[in-house]
């Protein structure tokens, strides 16, 4: 979810509430986001966590630095990025804002995203070497 103009967000998660202006809010379930395999390197498909990245308002040099951080897999170290691991996130904005889910248009704010641990049962055959 991103905003071309200054948008005020209220983001509630397991550890509290973040509020302020942001250019981008990204919620990842796995380490691969938008073709970037290192965006959330600590994310595991079965860890039961959402990996929340709040990119605060930054000038052009800040965005260049952030882009470099994404490529290096060090986004969580950038001072313009708030990083939270949570099981649930509620996102509200001062005016309705559309989201993007895996490249498709998603719902409009406000909305809630939460993890349903072990919600899908997968049957995987054992390795042939075992």
Chimera marker file (.cmm) of the C-alpha trace (Angstrom):
<marker_set name="trace">
<marker id="1" x="0.000" y="0.000" z="0.000" r="1" g="1" b="0" radius="0.5"/>
<marker id="2" x="1.498" y="3.354" z="-0.891" r="1" g="1" b="0" radius="0.5"/>
<marker id="3" x="0.443" y="6.945" z="-1.015" r="1" g="1" b="0" radius="0.5"/>
<marker id="4" x="1.491" y="9.617" z="-3.520" r="1" g="1" b="0" radius="0.5"/>
<marker id="5" x="0.538" y="12.388" z="-1.108" r="1" g="1" b="0" radius="0.5"/>
<marker id="6" x="0.994" y="12.617" z="2.612" r="1" g="1" b="0" radius="0.5"/>
<marker id="7" x="-1.319" y="10.065" z="4.150" r="1" g="1" b="0" radius="0.5"/>
<marker id="8" x="-1.843" y="9.651" z="7.859" r="1" g="1" b="0" radius="0.5"/>
<marker id="9" x="-1.862" y="6.027" z="9.011" r="1" g="1" b="0" radius="0.5"/>
<marker id="10" x="-2.832" y="4.340" z="12.233" r="1" g="1" b="0" radius="0.5"/>
<marker id="11" x="-1.327" y="0.868" z="12.359" r="1" g="1" b="0" radius="0.5"/>
<marker id="12" x="-2.271" y="-1.351" z="15.287" r="1" g="1" b="0" radius="0.5"/>
<marker id="13" x="-0.282" y="-4.557" z="15.876" r="1" g="1" b="0" radius="0.5"/>
<marker id="14" x="0.538" y="-7.021" z="18.676" r="1" g="1" b="0" radius="0.5"/>
<marker id="15" x="3.017" y="-4.606" z="20.265" r="1" g="1" b="0" radius="0.5"/>
<marker id="16" x="1.008" y="-1.384" z="20.160" r="1" g="1" b="0" radius="0.5"/>
<marker id="17" x="0.027" y="1.348" z="17.718" r="1" g="1" b="0" radius="0.5"/>
<marker id="18" x="2.158" y="3.254" z="15.219" r="1" g="1" b="0" radius="0.5"/>
<marker id="19" x="0.655" y="6.424" z="13.817" r="1" g="1" b="0" radius="0.5"/>
<marker id="20" x="2.007" y="8.998" z="11.446" r="1" g="1" b="0" radius="0.5"/>
<marker id="21" x="2.629" y="9.753" z="7.800" r="1" g="1" b="0" radius="0.5"/>
<marker id="22" x="4.103" y="7.053" z="5.601" r="1" g="1" b="0" radius="0.5"/>
<marker id="23" x="4.897" y="6.508" z="1.940" r="1" g="1" b="0" radius="0.5"/>
<marker id="24" x="4.538" y="2.722" z="2.007" r="1" g="1" b="0" radius="0.5"/>
<marker id="25" x="3.299" y="0.033" z="4.336" r="1" g="1" b="0" radius="0.5"/>
<marker id="26" x="4.259" y="-3.505" z="3.426" r="1" g="1" b="0" radius="0.5"/>
<marker id="27" x="2.997" y="-6.659" z="5.101" r="1" g="1" b="0" radius="0.5"/>
<marker id="28" x="4.902" y="-9.832" z="4.189" r="1" g="1" b="0" radius="0.5"/>
<marker id="29" x="4.157" y="-13.421" z="5.089" r="1" g="1" b="0" radius="0.5"/>
<marker id="30" x="7.300" y="-14.920" z="3.526" r="1" g="1" b="0" radius="0.5"/>
<marker id="31" x="10.804" y="-13.768" z="2.619" r="1" g="1" b="0" radius="0.5"/>
<marker id="32" x="9.906" y="-13.296" z="-1.064" r="1" g="1" b="0" radius="0.5"/>
<marker id="33" x="8.007" y="-10.123" z="-1.878" r="1" g="1" b="0" radius="0.5"/>
<marker id="34" x="7.644" y="-8.685" z="-5.369" r="1" g="1" b="0" radius="0.5"/>
<marker id="35" x="10.524" y="-10.813" z="-6.646" r="1" g="1" b="0" radius="0.5"/>
<marker id="36" x="12.858" y="-9.671" z="-3.879" r="1" g="1" b="0" radius="0.5"/>
<marker id="37" x="13.989" y="-12.821" z="-2.077" r="1" g="1" b="0" radius="0.5"/>
<marker id="38" x="15.762" y="-10.902" z="0.683" r="1" g="1" b="0" radius="0.5"/>
<marker id="39" x="13.102" y="-8.379" z="1.615" r="1" g="1" b="0" radius="0.5"/>
<marker id="40" x="12.162" y="-10.189" z="4.816" r="1" g="1" b="0" radius="0.5"/>
<marker id="41" x="15.035" y="-12.662" z="5.230" r="1" g="1" b="0" radius="0.5"/>
<marker id="42" x="13.898" y="-13.775" z="8.690" r="1" g="1" b="0" radius="0.5"/>
<marker id="43" x="10.364" y="-14.624" z="7.497" r="1" g="1" b="0" radius="0.5"/>
<marker id="44" x="9.455" y="-18.292" z="7.355" r="1" g="1" b="0" radius="0.5"/>
<marker id="45" x="6.333" y="-19.676" z="5.711" r="1" g="1" b="0" radius="0.5"/>
<marker id="46" x="5.317" y="-21.417" z="8.933" r="1" g="1" b="0" radius="0.5"/>
<marker id="47" x="6.426" y="-18.945" z="11.631" r="1" g="1" b="0" radius="0.5"/>
<marker id="48" x="2.869" y="-17.653" z="12.165" r="1" g="1" b="0" radius="0.5"/>
<marker id="49" x="4.011" y="-14.040" z="11.811" r="1" g="1" b="0" radius="0.5"/>
<marker id="50" x="3.340" y="-11.094" z="9.546" r="1" g="1" b="0" radius="0.5"/>
<marker id="51" x="6.426" y="-9.012" z="8.851" r="1" g="1" b="0" radius="0.5"/>
<marker id="52" x="5.327" y="-5.380" z="8.822" r="1" g="1" b="0" radius="0.5"/>
<marker id="53" x="7.453" y="-2.632" z="7.241" r="1" g="1" b="0" radius="0.5"/>
<marker id="54" x="6.389" y="0.983" z="7.605" r="1" g="1" b="0" radius="0.5"/>
<marker id="55" x="8.363" y="3.275" z="5.278" r="1" g="1" b="0" radius="0.5"/>
<marker id="56" x="8.060" y="6.720" z="6.784" r="1" g="1" b="0" radius="0.5"/>
<marker id="57" x="8.091" y="9.857" z="4.680" r="1" g="1" b="0" radius="0.5"/>
<marker id="58" x="11.547" y="10.307" z="3.241" r="1" g="1" b="0" radius="0.5"/>
<marker id="59" x="13.108" y="12.576" z="0.631" r="1" g="1" b="0" radius="0.5"/>
<marker id="60" x="14.620" y="11.164" z="-2.586" r="1" g="1" b="0" radius="0.5"/>
<marker id="61" x="18.036" y="10.369" z="-1.035" r="1" g="1" b="0" radius="0.5"/>
<marker id="62" x="16.198" y="8.389" z="1.643" r="1" g="1" b="0" radius="0.5"/>
<marker id="63" x="14.370" y="6.340" z="-0.972" r="1" g="1" b="0" radius="0.5"/>
<marker id="64" x="17.651" y="5.556" z="-2.751" r="1" g="1" b="0" radius="0.5"/>
<marker id="65" x="19.067" y="4.328" z="0.568" r="1" g="1" b="0" radius="0.5"/>
<marker id="66" x="15.910" y="2.301" z="1.250" r="1" g="1" b="0" radius="0.5"/>
<marker id="67" x="16.082" y="0.694" z="-2.229" r="1" g="1" b="0" radius="0.5"/>
<marker id="68" x="19.671" y="-0.324" z="-1.534" r="1" g="1" b="0" radius="0.5"/>
<marker id="69" x="18.582" y="-1.770" z="1.815" r="1" g="1" b="0" radius="0.5"/>
<marker id="70" x="15.892" y="-3.854" z="0.072" r="1" g="1" b="0" radius="0.5"/>
<marker id="71" x="18.411" y="-5.319" z="-2.383" r="1" g="1" b="0" radius="0.5"/>
<marker id="72" x="20.855" y="-6.143" z="0.420" r="1" g="1" b="0" radius="0.5"/>
<marker id="73" x="18.154" y="-7.703" z="2.593" r="1" g="1" b="0" radius="0.5"/>
<marker id="74" x="18.789" y="-5.101" z="5.318" r="1" g="1" b="0" radius="0.5"/>
<marker id="75" x="15.549" y="-3.120" z="5.215" r="1" g="1" b="0" radius="0.5"/>
<marker id="76" x="15.077" y="-3.546" z="8.957" r="1" g="1" b="0" radius="0.5"/>
<marker id="77" x="18.294" y="-1.572" z="9.562" r="1" g="1" b="0" radius="0.5"/>
<marker id="78" x="17.141" y="1.573" z="7.742" r="1" g="1" b="0" radius="0.5"/>
<marker id="79" x="16.234" y="4.441" z="10.115" r="1" g="1" b="0" radius="0.5"/>
<marker id="80" x="13.284" y="5.489" z="7.921" r="1" g="1" b="0" radius="0.5"/>
<marker id="81" x="11.671" y="2.064" z="8.252" r="1" g="1" b="0" radius="0.5"/>
<marker id="82" x="9.704" y="0.795" z="11.223" r="1" g="1" b="0" radius="0.5"/>
<marker id="83" x="9.773" y="-3.027" z="11.387" r="1" g="1" b="0" radius="0.5"/>
<marker id="84" x="7.371" y="-5.137" z="13.438" r="1" g="1" b="0" radius="0.5"/>
<marker id="85" x="6.692" y="-8.866" z="13.612" r="1" g="1" b="0" radius="0.5"/>
<marker id="86" x="3.075" y="-9.479" z="14.547" r="1" g="1" b="0" radius="0.5"/>
<marker id="87" x="0.226" y="-11.974" z="14.212" r="1" g="1" b="0" radius="0.5"/>
<marker id="88" x="-2.348" y="-9.310" z="13.352" r="1" g="1" b="0" radius="0.5"/>
<marker id="89" x="-2.334" y="-5.788" z="11.910" r="1" g="1" b="0" radius="0.5"/>
<marker id="90" x="-5.117" y="-3.231" z="11.579" r="1" g="1" b="0" radius="0.5"/>
<marker id="91" x="-4.538" y="-0.387" z="9.111" r="1" g="1" b="0" radius="0.5"/>
<marker id="92" x="-6.578" y="2.815" z="9.077" r="1" g="1" b="0" radius="0.5"/>
<marker id="93" x="-5.983" y="5.991" z="7.051" r="1" g="1" b="0" radius="0.5"/>
<marker id="94" x="-7.316" y="9.525" z="7.133" r="1" g="1" b="0" radius="0.5"/>
<marker id="95" x="-9.022" y="8.876" z="3.783" r="1" g="1" b="0" radius="0.5"/>
<marker id="96" x="-9.730" y="5.612" z="1.935" r="1" g="1" b="0" radius="0.5"/>
<marker id="97" x="-6.651" y="4.097" z="0.306" r="1" g="1" b="0" radius="0.5"/>
<marker id="98" x="-6.536" y="0.998" z="-1.915" r="1" g="1" b="0" radius="0.5"/>
<marker id="99" x="-4.214" y="-1.878" z="-1.147" r="1" g="1" b="0" radius="0.5"/>
<marker id="100" x="-2.296" y="-4.184" z="-3.449" r="1" g="1" b="0" radius="0.5"/>
<marker id="101" x="-2.241" y="-7.921" z="-2.762" r="1" g="1" b="0" radius="0.5"/>
<marker id="102" x="0.274" y="-9.926" z="-4.805" r="1" g="1" b="0" radius="0.5"/>
<marker id="103" x="-0.080" y="-7.527" z="-7.728" r="1" g="1" b="0" radius="0.5"/>
<marker id="104" x="-3.874" y="-7.392" z="-7.662" r="1" g="1" b="0" radius="0.5"/>
<marker id="105" x="-6.069" y="-4.632" z="-6.295" r="1" g="1" b="0" radius="0.5"/>
<marker id="106" x="-7.088" y="-5.415" z="-2.754" r="1" g="1" b="0" radius="0.5"/>
<marker id="107" x="-9.480" y="-3.920" z="-0.266" r="1" g="1" b="0" radius="0.5"/>
<marker id="108" x="-9.653" y="-0.284" z="0.807" r="1" g="1" b="0" radius="0.5"/>
<marker id="109" x="-8.685" y="0.995" z="4.241" r="1" g="1" b="0" radius="0.5"/>
<marker id="110" x="-9.613" y="0.382" z="6.952" r="1" g="1" b="0" radius="0.5"/>
<marker id="111" x="-8.867" y="-3.358" z="7.082" r="1" g="1" b="0" radius="0.5"/>
<marker id="112" x="-7.345" y="-6.053" z="9.264" r="1" g="1" b="0" radius="0.5"/>
<marker id="113" x="-4.834" y="-8.743" z="8.285" r="1" g="1" b="0" radius="0.5"/>
<marker id="114" x="-4.206" y="-11.680" z="10.563" r="1" g="1" b="0" radius="0.5"/>
<marker id="115" x="-2.386" y="-14.998" z="10.406" r="1" g="1" b="0" radius="0.5"/>
<marker id="116" x="-4.310" y="-18.231" z="10.782" r="1" g="1" b="0" radius="0.5"/>
<marker id="117" x="-1.562" y="-20.589" z="11.990" r="1" g="1" b="0" radius="0.5"/>
<marker id="118" x="-1.747" y="-24.137" z="10.665" r="1" g="1" b="0" radius="0.5"/>
<marker id="119" x="-4.973" y="-23.243" z="8.859" r="1" g="1" b="0" radius="0.5"/>
<marker id="120" x="-4.163" y="-25.199" z="5.700" r="1" g="1" b="0" radius="0.5"/>
<marker id="121" x="-3.161" y="-28.826" z="6.079" r="1" g="1" b="0" radius="0.5"/>
<marker id="122" x="-0.481" y="-29.954" z="3.644" r="1" g="1" b="0" radius="0.5"/>
<marker id="123" x="0.431" y="-33.572" z="3.024" r="1" g="1" b="0" radius="0.5"/>
<marker id="124" x="4.006" y="-33.894" z="1.838" r="1" g="1" b="0" radius="0.5"/>
<marker id="125" x="5.529" y="-37.257" z="0.922" r="1" g="1" b="0" radius="0.5"/>
<marker id="126" x="8.766" y="-38.177" z="2.703" r="1" g="1" b="0" radius="0.5"/>
<marker id="127" x="12.074" y="-37.752" z="0.890" r="1" g="1" b="0" radius="0.5"/>
<marker id="128" x="13.096" y="-40.835" z="-1.101" r="1" g="1" b="0" radius="0.5"/>
<marker id="129" x="16.440" y="-40.819" z="0.708" r="1" g="1" b="0" radius="0.5"/>
<marker id="130" x="14.818" y="-41.457" z="4.101" r="1" g="1" b="0" radius="0.5"/>
<link id1="1" id2="2" r="1" g="1" b="0" radius="0.2"/>
<link id1="2" id2="3" r="1" g="1" b="0" radius="0.2"/>
<link id1="3" id2="4" r="1" g="1" b="0" radius="0.2"/>
<link id1="4" id2="5" r="1" g="1" b="0" radius="0.2"/>
<link id1="5" id2="6" r="1" g="1" b="0" radius="0.2"/>
<link id1="6" id2="7" r="1" g="1" b="0" radius="0.2"/>
<link id1="7" id2="8" r="1" g="1" b="0" radius="0.2"/>
<link id1="8" id2="9" r="1" g="1" b="0" radius="0.2"/>
<link id1="9" id2="10" r="1" g="1" b="0" radius="0.2"/>
<link id1="10" id2="11" r="1" g="1" b="0" radius="0.2"/>
<link id1="11" id2="12" r="1" g="1" b="0" radius="0.2"/>
<link id1="12" id2="13" r="1" g="1" b="0" radius="0.2"/>
<link id1="13" id2="14" r="1" g="1" b="0" radius="0.2"/>
<link id1="14" id2="15" r="1" g="1" b="0" radius="0.2"/>
<link id1="15" id2="16" r="1" g="1" b="0" radius="0.2"/>
<link id1="16" id2="17" r="1" g="1" b="0" radius="0.2"/>
<link id1="17" id2="18" r="1" g="1" b="0" radius="0.2"/>
<link id1="18" id2="19" r="1" g="1" b="0" radius="0.2"/>
<link id1="19" id2="20" r="1" g="1" b="0" radius="0.2"/>
<link id1="20" id2="21" r="1" g="1" b="0" radius="0.2"/>
<link id1="21" id2="22" r="1" g="1" b="0" radius="0.2"/>
<link id1="22" id2="23" r="1" g="1" b="0" radius="0.2"/>
<link id1="23" id2="24" r="1" g="1" b="0" radius="0.2"/>
<link id1="24" id2="25" r="1" g="1" b="0" radius="0.2"/>
<link id1="25" id2="26" r="1" g="1" b="0" radius="0.2"/>
<link id1="26" id2="27" r="1" g="1" b="0" radius="0.2"/>
<link id1="27" id2="28" r="1" g="1" b="0" radius="0.2"/>
<link id1="28" id2="29" r="1" g="1" b="0" radius="0.2"/>
<link id1="29" id2="30" r="1" g="1" b="0" radius="0.2"/>
<link id1="30" id2="31" r="1" g="1" b="0" radius="0.2"/>
<link id1="31" id2="32" r="1" g="1" b="0" radius="0.2"/>
<link id1="32" id2="33" r="1" g="1" b="0" radius="0.2"/>
<link id1="33" id2="34" r="1" g="1" b="0" radius="0.2"/>
<link id1="34" id2="35" r="1" g="1" b="0" radius="0.2"/>
<link id1="35" id2="36" r="1" g="1" b="0" radius="0.2"/>
<link id1="36" id2="37" r="1" g="1" b="0" radius="0.2"/>
<link id1="37" id2="38" r="1" g="1" b="0" radius="0.2"/>
<link id1="38" id2="39" r="1" g="1" b="0" radius="0.2"/>
<link id1="39" id2="40" r="1" g="1" b="0" radius="0.2"/>
<link id1="40" id2="41" r="1" g="1" b="0" radius="0.2"/>
<link id1="41" id2="42" r="1" g="1" b="0" radius="0.2"/>
<link id1="42" id2="43" r="1" g="1" b="0" radius="0.2"/>
<link id1="43" id2="44" r="1" g="1" b="0" radius="0.2"/>
<link id1="44" id2="45" r="1" g="1" b="0" radius="0.2"/>
<link id1="45" id2="46" r="1" g="1" b="0" radius="0.2"/>
<link id1="46" id2="47" r="1" g="1" b="0" radius="0.2"/>
<link id1="47" id2="48" r="1" g="1" b="0" radius="0.2"/>
<link id1="48" id2="49" r="1" g="1" b="0" radius="0.2"/>
<link id1="49" id2="50" r="1" g="1" b="0" radius="0.2"/>
<link id1="50" id2="51" r="1" g="1" b="0" radius="0.2"/>
<link id1="51" id2="52" r="1" g="1" b="0" radius="0.2"/>
<link id1="52" id2="53" r="1" g="1" b="0" radius="0.2"/>
<link id1="53" id2="54" r="1" g="1" b="0" radius="0.2"/>
<link id1="54" id2="55" r="1" g="1" b="0" radius="0.2"/>
<link id1="55" id2="56" r="1" g="1" b="0" radius="0.2"/>
<link id1="56" id2="57" r="1" g="1" b="0" radius="0.2"/>
<link id1="57" id2="58" r="1" g="1" b="0" radius="0.2"/>
<link id1="58" id2="59" r="1" g="1" b="0" radius="0.2"/>
<link id1="59" id2="60" r="1" g="1" b="0" radius="0.2"/>
<link id1="60" id2="61" r="1" g="1" b="0" radius="0.2"/>
<link id1="61" id2="62" r="1" g="1" b="0" radius="0.2"/>
<link id1="62" id2="63" r="1" g="1" b="0" radius="0.2"/>
<link id1="63" id2="64" r="1" g="1" b="0" radius="0.2"/>
<link id1="64" id2="65" r="1" g="1" b="0" radius="0.2"/>
<link id1="65" id2="66" r="1" g="1" b="0" radius="0.2"/>
<link id1="66" id2="67" r="1" g="1" b="0" radius="0.2"/>
<link id1="67" id2="68" r="1" g="1" b="0" radius="0.2"/>
<link id1="68" id2="69" r="1" g="1" b="0" radius="0.2"/>
<link id1="69" id2="70" r="1" g="1" b="0" radius="0.2"/>
<link id1="70" id2="71" r="1" g="1" b="0" radius="0.2"/>
<link id1="71" id2="72" r="1" g="1" b="0" radius="0.2"/>
<link id1="72" id2="73" r="1" g="1" b="0" radius="0.2"/>
<link id1="73" id2="74" r="1" g="1" b="0" radius="0.2"/>
<link id1="74" id2="75" r="1" g="1" b="0" radius="0.2"/>
<link id1="75" id2="76" r="1" g="1" b="0" radius="0.2"/>
<link id1="76" id2="77" r="1" g="1" b="0" radius="0.2"/>
<link id1="77" id2="78" r="1" g="1" b="0" radius="0.2"/>
<link id1="78" id2="79" r="1" g="1" b="0" radius="0.2"/>
<link id1="79" id2="80" r="1" g="1" b="0" radius="0.2"/>
<link id1="80" id2="81" r="1" g="1" b="0" radius="0.2"/>
<link id1="81" id2="82" r="1" g="1" b="0" radius="0.2"/>
<link id1="82" id2="83" r="1" g="1" b="0" radius="0.2"/>
<link id1="83" id2="84" r="1" g="1" b="0" radius="0.2"/>
<link id1="84" id2="85" r="1" g="1" b="0" radius="0.2"/>
<link id1="85" id2="86" r="1" g="1" b="0" radius="0.2"/>
<link id1="86" id2="87" r="1" g="1" b="0" radius="0.2"/>
<link id1="87" id2="88" r="1" g="1" b="0" radius="0.2"/>
<link id1="88" id2="89" r="1" g="1" b="0" radius="0.2"/>
<link id1="89" id2="90" r="1" g="1" b="0" radius="0.2"/>
<link id1="90" id2="91" r="1" g="1" b="0" radius="0.2"/>
<link id1="91" id2="92" r="1" g="1" b="0" radius="0.2"/>
<link id1="92" id2="93" r="1" g="1" b="0" radius="0.2"/>
<link id1="93" id2="94" r="1" g="1" b="0" radius="0.2"/>
<link id1="94" id2="95" r="1" g="1" b="0" radius="0.2"/>
<link id1="95" id2="96" r="1" g="1" b="0" radius="0.2"/>
<link id1="96" id2="97" r="1" g="1" b="0" radius="0.2"/>
<link id1="97" id2="98" r="1" g="1" b="0" radius="0.2"/>
<link id1="98" id2="99" r="1" g="1" b="0" radius="0.2"/>
<link id1="99" id2="100" r="1" g="1" b="0" radius="0.2"/>
<link id1="100" id2="101" r="1" g="1" b="0" radius="0.2"/>
<link id1="101" id2="102" r="1" g="1" b="0" radius="0.2"/>
<link id1="102" id2="103" r="1" g="1" b="0" radius="0.2"/>
<link id1="103" id2="104" r="1" g="1" b="0" radius="0.2"/>
<link id1="104" id2="105" r="1" g="1" b="0" radius="0.2"/>
<link id1="105" id2="106" r="1" g="1" b="0" radius="0.2"/>
<link id1="106" id2="107" r="1" g="1" b="0" radius="0.2"/>
<link id1="107" id2="108" r="1" g="1" b="0" radius="0.2"/>
<link id1="108" id2="109" r="1" g="1" b="0" radius="0.2"/>
<link id1="109" id2="110" r="1" g="1" b="0" radius="0.2"/>
<link id1="110" id2="111" r="1" g="1" b="0" radius="0.2"/>
<link id1="111" id2="112" r="1" g="1" b="0" radius="0.2"/>
<link id1="112" id2="113" r="1" g="1" b="0" radius="0.2"/>
<link id1="113" id2="114" r="1" g="1" b="0" radius="0.2"/>
<link id1="114" id2="115" r="1" g="1" b="0" radius="0.2"/>
<link id1="115" id2="116" r="1" g="1" b="0" radius="0.2"/>
<link id1="116" id2="117" r="1" g="1" b="0" radius="0.2"/>
<link id1="117" id2="118" r="1" g="1" b="0" radius="0.2"/>
<link id1="118" id2="119" r="1" g="1" b="0" radius="0.2"/>
<link id1="119" id2="120" r="1" g="1" b="0" radius="0.2"/>
<link id1="120" id2="121" r="1" g="1" b="0" radius="0.2"/>
<link id1="121" id2="122" r="1" g="1" b="0" radius="0.2"/>
<link id1="122" id2="123" r="1" g="1" b="0" radius="0.2"/>
<link id1="123" id2="124" r="1" g="1" b="0" radius="0.2"/>
<link id1="124" id2="125" r="1" g="1" b="0" radius="0.2"/>
<link id1="125" id2="126" r="1" g="1" b="0" radius="0.2"/>
<link id1="126" id2="127" r="1" g="1" b="0" radius="0.2"/>
<link id1="127" id2="128" r="1" g="1" b="0" radius="0.2"/>
<link id1="128" id2="129" r="1" g="1" b="0" radius="0.2"/>
<link id1="129" id2="130" r="1" g="1" b="0" radius="0.2"/>
</marker_set>
